[in-house]
Amino acid sequence: MSDIRLDGRSLTPRQLTAIAEGARPVLDATARARMAAGVRTGDWLAQKWSWLVGGEPPAEPAERVRRFILGHCAGVGPPLAQPMVRALIAARVNVLACGFSGVRPEIADALLQLLDGPLPWIPSQGSVGTAGSPTLAHVAQVLCGLGGRVWGDSGPVASEVRAVEVTEKEALALVNGDSLTAAWAGLVVARSRRLLEAAEAACALTFEVVRADLRCLDAEAMQERRHPGPIAVAERLRLRLSGSELCYEGRTPDPFSIRCAPAVLGAAWEVLEFVETVVERELNAAVDNPLMFGDRTVEAGNFHSAAAAMAMDQLKIALTQVASISERRTFRLTYGQLSGLPSFLVPSTGLNSGLMLAQYTTASLVSEMKGLSHPASVDSIPSVQHREDHASMGPIAGRTAWDCTETLADVLAIELMCASQGLEFHMDEGKQASRDSMLTHARVRSLVRRWTEDRVLHPDLKALGTAVRGGVFS
């Protein structure tokens, strides 16, 4: 993959995910020139000290920088995963690349050099999604040689990264703003696209197993639904099921988990499209303070991540809906009186539990997602002696949205496993599924073998969940 150029204008969730997974970002030449032209020096921390901290600031600029950065290193909790650290640093560099932070391009270069490793070891909790970010401060601590930890072979070790000297304005820009929410959001959006594509593949396979009535995908009926998401999902499902000998029109109408699949998946796609627009704006925005516009200095509120926080909360709800309807289909697949197949999808029920525990697990996962989808952005607790009296809680929204994608991947993996198992009973009778369904089935079987008698289920679930996350079913 070629280098990904960070220009403060065009970073996408897909590109951010590629960086998280190892692609190399570089500072764009135009952004470099824009940053160089916008460099500002001065006693910025001294000016802010009286109302940020109170009392007289240290006399030396270097000491003000040191105390400011170290005083913000207040993160707690488990560390951010290394791919997330890469995404966070790239997202912050893209903010600086906008050219309104008064920061030298050499600082962006130094941040990007951190991606060559070892990466900073950063506590994942403590940021509220507004101004000073403990998460970013832990990156700045390593960058500026003020201690901190980096990832070693077996855990965190003391940082030996060569120190970078920064100005007072650069210290502010390294810490100020909610790039953590933007980074979470970028990864969540890219992952969610993979998951919704996998959800359609799983849904189509289940349609085959339950021999669904295809009238629920009727083009004219969908057109009168008016929403573009369900119309598009129904069309794709019709294409996926083209040539199937199992699905047909004219049966007794199916339960809602089958019949309403286009409505639910389509609505989720519409949410994702909206959220992706919000997130792309957030990734390419000057989320810093103060901002420099020529000779003007503007103290605004661009650091507040309300838009991304609310978008993440909305997407969590959509993903939970997708998980919920998937679980209902898995339940039908494993319940013989509803599927017409052997209970728990093994012919020797009674001697074997079959896939009974797979549905058991997915019920637990969906219940967990319902808790995760509680909106973080509805909460706010004042801080900094009421000067920062409203917060977005965007990092929490982003982190729990990521947790929802992790959980949904396993829910969909279980539906794919059960549907593949169920399809084989029809195949044994000589029935032909669609070409697309057979391809999905083959992908499942390339990872896990058919269930004939009880064995440890965990490795199969892990393998399929990893494949769903990686886009194998996209």
C-alpha positions as CSV (number, residue, x, y, z in Angstrom):
1,M,0.0,0.0,0.0
2,S,1.3,3.5,-0.9
3,D,1.8,6.1,1.8
4,I,-1.3,7.8,3.1
5,R,-0.9,11.6,3.0
6,L,-2.2,13.6,5.9
7,D,-3.3,17.0,4.6
8,G,-5.9,18.1,7.2
9,R,-8.6,17.9,4.5
10,S,-9.2,14.4,3.2
11,L,-8.5,11.6,5.8
12,T,-11.2,8.9,5.6
13,P,-12.2,6.2,8.1
14,R,-10.9,3.6,5.6
15,Q,-7.5,5.3,5.5
16,L,-7.4,5.7,9.3
17,T,-8.1,2.0,9.6
18,A,-5.3,1.2,7.2
19,I,-2.9,3.3,9.3
20,A,-4.1,1.5,12.4
21,E,-3.3,-1.8,10.7
22,G,0.2,-0.7,9.6
23,A,0.0,1.6,6.6
24,R,2.5,4.5,6.7
25,P,1.2,8.0,7.0
26,V,3.2,11.1,5.8
27,L,2.6,14.8,6.1
28,D,1.4,16.2,2.8
29,A,3.6,18.9,1.2
30,T,0.8,21.4,1.0
31,A,-0.1,20.9,4.7
32,R,3.6,21.2,5.5
33,A,3.8,24.6,3.9
34,R,0.5,25.7,5.5
35,M,1.8,24.7,8.9
36,A,5.1,26.5,8.4
37,A,3.3,29.7,7.4
38,G,1.1,29.5,10.5
39,V,3.8,29.0,13.2
40,R,3.2,31.1,16.3
41,T,5.5,31.5,19.3
42,G,4.9,33.3,22.6
43,D,4.2,32.8,26.3
44,W,0.9,31.0,25.7
45,L,1.1,28.9,28.8
46,A,2.0,31.9,31.0
47,Q,-1.1,33.7,29.7
48,K,-3.3,30.7,30.5
49,W,-1.7,29.8,33.8
50,S,-3.6,32.1,36.1
51,W,-7.1,30.8,35.1
52,L,-6.0,27.2,34.3
53,V,-4.0,26.6,37.5
54,G,-4.0,29.7,39.6
55,G,-1.1,31.6,41.0
56,E,2.2,32.6,39.2
57,P,3.5,30.5,36.4
58,P,7.0,29.1,36.4
59,A,9.5,31.7,35.1
60,E,11.1,29.4,32.4
61,P,9.1,28.4,29.3
62,A,10.6,24.9,29.4
63,E,9.4,24.4,32.9
64,R,5.9,25.7,32.0
65,V,5.8,23.1,29.2
66,R,7.0,20.3,31.4
67,R,4.5,21.0,34.2
68,F,1.6,21.5,31.7
69,I,2.2,18.2,30.0
70,L,2.9,16.2,33.1
71,G,-0.1,17.7,34.9
72,H,-2.4,16.4,32.2
73,C,-1.1,12.8,32.3
74,A,-4.0,11.6,34.4
75,G,-5.2,8.6,32.4
76,V,-6.2,5.3,34.0
77,G,-7.5,1.9,33.0
78,P,-6.2,-0.7,30.5
79,P,-4.0,0.6,27.7
80,L,-5.2,1.5,24.3
81,A,-4.5,-1.3,21.8
82,Q,-1.5,-0.5,19.6
83,P,-3.6,-0.2,16.4
84,M,-5.7,2.4,18.3
85,V,-2.5,4.3,19.3
86,R,-1.5,4.5,15.7
87,A,-5.0,5.8,14.8
88,L,-4.9,8.4,17.6
89,I,-1.5,9.8,16.5
90,A,-2.5,9.9,12.9
91,A,-5.8,11.7,13.7
92,R,-3.9,14.3,15.8
93,V,-1.3,14.9,13.1
94,N,-4.2,15.5,10.6
95,V,-5.6,18.2,13.0
96,L,-2.2,19.9,13.1
97,A,-2.0,19.6,9.3
98,C,-5.0,21.9,9.0
99,G,-2.5,24.7,9.7
100,F,-4.4,26.7,12.4
101,S,-2.6,25.4,15.5
102,G,0.6,27.5,15.3
103,V,2.7,24.3,15.2
104,R,5.8,23.6,13.3
105,P,5.6,20.8,10.7
106,E,8.6,19.2,12.4
107,I,6.4,18.4,15.4
108,A,4.0,16.5,13.0
109,D,7.0,14.6,11.6
110,A,8.1,13.7,15.2
111,L,4.7,12.4,16.0
112,L,4.6,10.3,12.9
113,Q,8.1,8.9,13.8
114,L,6.5,7.5,16.9
115,L,4.6,5.1,14.6
116,D,7.9,3.4,13.7
117,G,7.9,2.1,17.3
118,P,8.0,1.5,20.1
119,L,4.5,3.0,20.4
120,P,3.5,5.0,23.5
121,W,1.7,3.0,26.2
122,I,-1.5,5.0,26.8
123,P,-4.2,4.5,29.5
124,S,-7.5,4.3,27.8
125,Q,-9.7,6.1,30.3
126,G,-9.9,9.6,31.7
127,S,-10.7,11.9,28.7
128,V,-14.1,13.7,28.7
129,G,-14.1,14.8,25.1
130,T,-13.4,18.5,25.3
131,A,-10.2,20.5,25.9
132,G,-7.2,19.1,27.7
133,S,-7.0,15.4,27.0
134,P,-5.1,13.1,29.4
135,T,-4.9,10.6,26.5
136,L,-3.0,13.0,24.2
137,A,-0.9,14.2,27.2
138,H,0.5,10.7,27.6
139,V,1.6,10.8,23.9
140,A,3.1,14.2,24.5
141,Q,5.0,12.9,27.5
142,V,6.8,10.3,25.4
143,L,7.3,12.7,22.5
144,C,8.9,15.4,24.7
145,G,11.1,13.0,26.7
146,L,9.3,13.6,30.0
147,G,9.2,10.0,31.0
148,G,6.2,7.8,30.1
149,R,6.0,4.3,28.9
150,V,6.1,2.5,25.6
151,W,5.2,-0.9,24.4
152,G,7.8,-3.5,25.0
153,D,7.8,-7.2,24.0
154,S,5.9,-8.2,27.1
155,G,4.3,-5.1,28.3
156,P,5.0,-1.4,29.1
157,V,8.7,-0.3,29.6
158,A,10.2,3.1,30.3
159,S,10.4,5.3,27.2
160,E,13.7,6.0,25.7
161,V,12.3,8.0,22.8
162,R,14.6,10.9,21.9
163,A,13.1,14.1,23.3
164,V,11.6,16.7,21.1
165,E,11.6,20.3,22.3
166,V,8.3,22.1,21.9
167,T,7.1,25.6,22.3
168,E,4.3,26.6,24.6
169,K,1.8,26.8,21.8
170,E,2.9,23.4,20.6
171,A,2.5,22.0,24.1
172,L,-1.1,23.3,24.1
173,A,-1.8,21.8,20.6
174,L,-0.4,18.4,21.6
175,V,-2.9,18.1,24.4
176,N,-5.9,20.3,23.5
177,G,-8.8,18.7,21.5
178,D,-10.6,15.4,21.3
179,S,-8.7,13.4,18.7
180,L,-9.4,10.3,20.7
181,T,-13.1,10.4,19.9
182,A,-12.3,11.1,16.2
183,A,-9.9,8.1,16.1
184,W,-12.3,5.8,17.8
185,A,-15.1,7.0,15.4
186,G,-13.0,6.5,12.3
187,L,-12.2,2.9,13.2
188,V,-15.8,2.2,14.3
189,V,-17.2,3.5,11.0
190,A,-14.8,1.4,8.8
191,R,-15.5,-1.7,11.0
192,S,-19.2,-1.2,10.9
193,R,-19.3,-1.2,7.1
194,R,-17.6,-4.6,7.1
195,L,-20.1,-5.8,9.7
196,L,-23.2,-4.7,7.9
197,E,-22.0,-6.4,4.7
198,A,-21.4,-9.6,6.8
199,A,-24.9,-9.2,8.3
200,E,-26.4,-9.3,4.8
201,A,-24.4,-12.4,3.9
202,A,-25.6,-14.1,7.2
203,C,-29.1,-13.0,6.6
204,A,-29.2,-14.4,3.1
205,L,-27.8,-17.7,4.3
206,T,-30.5,-17.9,7.0
207,F,-33.2,-17.1,4.3
208,E,-32.0,-20.3,2.5
209,V,-32.2,-22.5,5.6
210,V,-35.7,-21.4,6.7
211,R,-36.9,-21.4,3.1
212,A,-38.0,-17.8,3.3
213,D,-40.9,-16.3,1.4
214,L,-39.2,-13.9,-1.0
215,R,-42.2,-11.5,-1.2
216,C,-40.6,-9.6,1.7
217,L,-38.0,-8.5,-0.8
218,D,-40.5,-7.4,-3.4
219,A,-39.1,-4.4,-5.3
220,E,-42.4,-2.6,-5.6
221,A,-43.2,-3.0,-2.0
222,M,-39.8,-1.8,-1.0
223,Q,-40.1,1.2,-3.3
224,E,-43.2,2.3,-1.4
225,R,-41.3,2.0,1.8
226,R,-39.6,5.2,0.6
227,H,-36.4,4.8,2.7
228,P,-33.4,4.2,0.4
229,G,-31.6,1.8,2.9
230,P,-34.3,-0.9,2.9
231,I,-34.7,-0.6,-0.8
232,A,-31.0,-1.2,-1.4
233,V,-30.8,-4.0,1.1
234,A,-33.7,-5.8,-0.5
235,E,-32.2,-5.5,-3.9
236,R,-28.9,-6.9,-2.7
237,L,-30.6,-9.8,-0.9
238,R,-32.6,-10.6,-4.1
239,L,-29.2,-10.8,-6.0
240,R,-27.7,-12.9,-3.3
241,L,-30.6,-15.4,-3.4
242,S,-30.9,-15.5,-7.2
243,G,-31.0,-19.1,-8.4
244,S,-31.9,-20.6,-5.0
245,E,-34.1,-23.7,-5.0
246,L,-34.9,-23.2,-1.3
247,C,-36.4,-19.6,-1.2
248,Y,-39.6,-18.9,-3.2
249,E,-42.7,-16.7,-3.2
250,G,-46.0,-17.8,-1.8
251,R,-45.3,-19.5,1.5
252,T,-47.0,-18.4,4.8
253,P,-45.4,-15.0,5.7
254,D,-42.3,-15.4,7.7
255,P,-41.7,-14.0,11.3
256,F,-40.5,-10.5,11.6
257,S,-36.8,-11.5,12.0
258,I,-37.0,-12.7,8.4
259,R,-39.6,-10.5,6.9
260,C,-38.4,-7.2,8.4
261,A,-34.7,-7.8,7.7
262,P,-34.5,-5.2,4.9
263,A,-36.2,-2.6,7.2
264,V,-33.7,-3.2,10.1
265,L,-30.5,-3.6,8.0
266,G,-31.6,-0.8,5.7
267,A,-32.1,1.6,8.6
268,A,-28.7,0.7,10.0
269,W,-27.1,1.4,6.7
270,E,-28.7,4.8,6.6
271,V,-27.4,5.6,10.1
272,L,-23.9,4.5,9.1
273,E,-24.0,6.7,6.0
274,F,-24.9,9.7,8.1
275,V,-22.4,8.9,10.8
276,E,-19.6,8.4,8.2
277,T,-20.2,12.0,7.0
278,V,-20.0,13.4,10.5
279,V,-16.8,11.4,11.2
280,E,-15.1,12.5,8.1
281,R,-15.8,16.1,9.0
282,E,-14.4,15.5,12.5
283,L,-11.2,13.8,11.2
284,N,-10.5,16.8,9.0
285,A,-11.5,19.6,11.3
286,A,-9.3,22.1,13.3
287,V,-10.3,20.7,16.7
288,D,-7.8,22.8,18.6
289,N,-7.7,25.9,20.8
290,P,-6.7,28.7,20.4
291,L,-6.8,28.8,16.6
292,M,-4.6,31.1,14.4
293,F,-6.1,32.9,11.4
294,G,-3.3,35.2,10.1
295,D,-2.8,37.8,12.8
296,R,-6.0,36.8,14.6
297,T,-6.2,34.5,17.6
298,V,-9.5,32.9,18.2
299,E,-10.5,31.2,21.5
300,A,-13.4,29.0,20.2
301,G,-15.0,25.7,21.2
302,N,-13.8,23.6,18.3
303,F,-12.3,21.0,20.7
304,H,-15.8,19.9,21.8
305,S,-16.7,16.6,20.1
306,A,-20.5,16.8,20.5
307,A,-21.1,15.9,16.9
308,A,-18.9,12.8,16.9
309,A,-20.1,11.7,20.3
310,M,-23.8,11.8,19.3
311,A,-23.0,10.1,16.0
312,M,-21.3,7.2,17.8
313,D,-24.2,6.9,20.2
314,Q,-26.6,6.7,17.3
315,L,-24.5,4.1,15.5
316,K,-24.4,2.0,18.7
317,I,-28.2,1.8,18.7
318,A,-28.2,0.8,15.0
319,L,-25.6,-2.0,15.5
320,T,-27.5,-3.3,18.5
321,Q,-30.6,-3.6,16.4
322,V,-28.6,-5.6,13.8
323,A,-27.4,-7.9,16.6
324,S,-30.8,-8.3,18.1
325,I,-32.5,-9.4,14.8
326,S,-29.5,-11.7,14.0
327,E,-29.9,-13.4,17.4
328,R,-33.7,-14.0,16.7
329,R,-32.7,-15.7,13.4
330,T,-30.1,-17.8,15.2
331,F,-32.8,-18.8,17.7
332,R,-35.1,-20.0,14.9
333,L,-32.3,-21.9,13.3
334,T,-31.6,-23.9,16.4
335,Y,-35.2,-24.5,17.5
336,G,-36.4,-27.6,15.6
337,Q,-40.1,-26.7,15.9
338,L,-39.5,-23.4,14.1
339,S,-36.8,-24.5,11.6
340,G,-38.1,-27.9,10.6
341,L,-34.6,-29.2,11.1
342,P,-33.2,-31.2,14.0
343,S,-33.0,-29.2,17.2
344,F,-29.7,-27.5,17.8
345,L,-28.8,-28.5,14.2
346,V,-27.5,-32.0,15.0
347,P,-29.3,-35.2,14.1
348,S,-28.4,-36.8,17.4
349,T,-29.9,-34.3,19.8
350,G,-30.0,-35.9,23.2
351,L,-26.6,-37.4,22.8
352,N,-25.2,-34.1,21.7
353,S,-25.9,-30.4,22.7
354,G,-25.0,-29.4,19.1
355,L,-25.2,-25.6,18.6
356,M,-27.4,-25.1,21.6
357,L,-24.7,-23.1,23.4
358,A,-24.0,-21.0,20.4
359,Q,-27.4,-19.5,20.7
360,Y,-26.9,-19.3,24.4
361,T,-23.8,-17.2,23.8
362,T,-25.3,-14.9,21.3
363,A,-28.2,-14.1,23.7
364,S,-25.6,-13.0,26.2
365,L,-23.8,-10.9,23.7
366,V,-26.9,-9.1,22.5
367,S,-27.9,-8.4,26.1
368,E,-24.5,-6.9,26.7
369,M,-24.8,-4.7,23.6
370,K,-28.0,-3.3,24.9
371,G,-26.1,-1.9,27.9
372,L,-23.2,-0.7,25.7
373,S,-25.7,1.2,23.5
374,H,-26.7,3.5,26.3
375,P,-25.8,7.0,25.0
376,A,-22.7,8.4,26.6
377,S,-23.3,11.9,25.1
378,V,-26.3,12.6,27.3
379,D,-24.1,12.9,30.3
380,S,-21.9,15.8,31.4
381,I,-20.0,16.6,34.6
382,P,-18.3,20.0,35.1
383,S,-14.6,20.2,35.6
384,V,-11.7,22.7,36.0
385,Q,-13.6,24.8,38.6
386,H,-16.6,25.1,36.3
387,R,-14.6,26.8,33.5
388,E,-15.1,23.6,31.5
389,D,-18.7,23.1,32.5
390,H,-19.9,20.9,29.7
391,A,-18.3,17.9,28.2
392,S,-19.2,15.6,25.2
393,M,-18.0,12.3,26.8
394,G,-17.1,11.4,23.3
395,P,-14.3,9.1,24.2
396,I,-16.7,6.9,26.1
397,A,-19.2,7.0,23.2
398,G,-16.4,6.0,20.8
399,R,-15.0,3.3,23.0
400,T,-18.3,1.7,23.7
401,A,-19.2,1.9,20.0
402,W,-16.0,0.0,19.3
403,D,-17.0,-2.6,21.9
404,C,-20.3,-2.9,20.1
405,T,-18.5,-3.7,16.8
406,E,-16.4,-6.3,18.7
407,T,-19.6,-7.9,20.1
408,L,-21.6,-7.7,16.9
409,A,-18.9,-9.5,15.0
410,D,-19.3,-12.5,17.2
411,V,-23.1,-12.4,17.0
412,L,-22.9,-12.5,13.2
413,A,-20.2,-15.3,13.4
414,I,-22.7,-17.4,15.3
415,E,-25.5,-16.8,12.8
416,L,-23.1,-17.7,9.9
417,M,-22.1,-20.9,11.7
418,C,-25.7,-22.0,12.5
419,A,-26.9,-21.1,9.0
420,S,-24.1,-23.0,7.3
421,Q,-24.9,-26.0,9.5
422,G,-28.6,-25.8,8.7
423,L,-28.0,-25.4,5.0
424,E,-26.2,-28.7,4.9
425,F,-29.3,-30.6,5.9
426,H,-31.0,-29.2,2.7
427,M,-27.8,-30.0,0.7
428,D,-27.9,-33.6,1.9
429,E,-31.4,-33.8,0.3
430,G,-30.1,-32.5,-3.0
431,K,-31.5,-29.0,-2.7
432,Q,-29.5,-26.2,-4.3
433,A,-28.9,-22.9,-2.7
434,S,-27.9,-19.8,-4.6
435,R,-24.4,-19.3,-5.9
436,D,-23.8,-16.5,-3.4
437,S,-25.0,-18.5,-0.5
438,M,-22.8,-21.4,-1.5
439,L,-19.8,-19.1,-1.6
440,T,-20.7,-17.8,1.9
441,H,-21.0,-21.4,3.1
442,A,-17.7,-22.3,1.6
443,R,-16.0,-19.4,3.4
444,V,-17.5,-20.6,6.7
445,R,-16.3,-24.2,6.0
446,S,-12.8,-23.0,5.2
447,L,-12.6,-21.9,8.8
448,V,-14.7,-24.5,10.8
449,R,-15.8,-28.0,10.0
450,R,-19.3,-29.4,10.2
451,W,-20.7,-30.2,13.6
452,T,-21.4,-33.9,14.0
453,E,-20.7,-34.5,17.6
454,D,-19.9,-32.2,20.6
455,R,-16.5,-30.5,20.7
456,V,-15.1,-27.3,22.2
457,L,-17.0,-24.5,20.5
458,H,-14.7,-21.6,21.4
459,P,-12.1,-22.1,18.7
460,D,-14.7,-22.1,16.0
461,L,-16.4,-19.0,17.3
462,K,-13.1,-17.2,17.6
463,A,-12.0,-18.1,14.1
464,L,-15.3,-17.0,12.5
465,G,-15.4,-13.8,14.7
466,T,-11.9,-12.9,13.6
467,A,-12.9,-13.5,9.9
468,V,-16.0,-11.3,10.3
469,R,-13.9,-8.5,11.8
470,G,-11.3,-8.8,9.0
471,G,-13.9,-8.4,6.2
472,V,-13.9,-12.1,5.0
473,F,-17.7,-11.9,4.6
474,S,-17.8,-8.4,3.2
